[in-house]
Amino acid sequence: MSEEDYQDFEEAVSKGRDPRALLSKYLSKREAENLESFSKEEQIALKTWVRTKSGRLLERVVYISRKEHEAIKRGDLDATSLIRERMKLKK
């Protein structure tokens, strides 16, 4: 992200505006669809593999918060259900 776009992004977030238009040129269509909110909370990337109906395997990245990551490590939260929810997968 360019310095100018980053400053515009920070300004939009601080004023409560939706900065999606600024991010659209930096995100793929799939990433933009999955964009839910903007948070200053630290995010952790989980890499996962998804099997398509035709049997192909696709690698996907899901971002979760540090709190969710700690809950998964403790066993309080099911990683599979969290990934399904974030990726909007069918059961």
C-alpha positions in Angstrom: 0.0 0.0 0.0 1.4 3.4 -0.9 2.0 6.0 1.8 -0.7 8.2 0.5 -3.3 5.4 0.4 -2.3 4.3 3.9 -2.8 7.9 5.2 -6.2 8.0 3.4 -7.1 4.6 5.0 -6.1 5.7 8.5 -8.2 8.9 8.1 -11.2 7.0 6.8 -11.1 4.5 9.7 -10.6 7.3 12.3 -13.6 9.2 11.0 -15.8 6.1 10.9 -16.1 5.9 7.1 -15.9 2.7 5.1 -12.4 2.4 3.5 -13.3 -0.5 1.3 -12.9 1.6 -1.9 -9.2 2.3 -0.9 -8.5 -1.4 -0.3 -10.2 -2.7 -3.5 -7.1 -2.2 -5.6 -4.9 -4.2 -3.1 -7.3 -7.1 -2.5 -8.3 -9.9 -4.8 -12.1 -10.3 -5.5 -12.2 -13.3 -3.0 -10.4 -11.4 -0.3 -12.7 -8.4 -0.7 -15.8 -10.6 -0.4 -14.5 -12.0 2.9 -13.6 -8.6 4.3 -15.8 -8.2 7.4 -14.4 -5.5 9.5 -11.3 -3.4 10.3 -9.6 -4.0 13.7 -6.4 -3.0 15.2 -6.3 -6.3 17.1 -3.4 -8.6 16.0 -4.4 -11.1 13.4 -2.9 -14.5 12.8 -3.0 -16.2 9.4 -4.1 -19.9 9.2 -3.4 -21.8 6.1 -5.9 -24.5 5.2 -6.7 -26.7 2.3 -10.2 -26.9 0.9 -11.4 -29.8 -1.3 -13.6 -28.7 -4.2 -16.6 -30.7 -5.5 -14.3 -31.9 -8.4 -11.8 -33.2 -5.9 -9.1 -30.5 -6.3 -7.3 -29.1 -3.3 -7.1 -25.4 -2.9 -5.0 -23.6 -0.4 -6.8 -20.8 1.5 -5.7 -18.3 4.1 -8.0 -17.4 7.0 -7.2 -14.6 9.4 -8.2 -15.0 13.0 -7.6 -12.9 16.1 -5.0 -13.7 18.7 -7.8 -14.5 21.2 -9.4 -17.0 18.9 -6.0 -18.6 18.2 -5.3 -19.0 21.9 -8.8 -20.5 22.4 -8.1 -23.1 19.6 -4.8 -24.0 21.3 -6.5 -24.5 24.6 -9.2 -26.6 23.0 -12.0 -24.2 23.9 -12.8 -23.4 20.2 -13.2 -25.8 17.3 -10.9 -24.7 14.4 -13.0 -26.6 11.8 -16.2 -24.7 12.6 -14.4 -21.4 12.8 -12.8 -22.0 9.3 -16.2 -23.0 7.9 -17.8 -19.9 9.3 -15.1 -17.6 7.9 -14.9 -19.2 4.5 -18.7 -19.6 4.2 -18.4 -23.3 3.5 -21.3 -25.7 3.3 -21.4 -28.5 5.9 
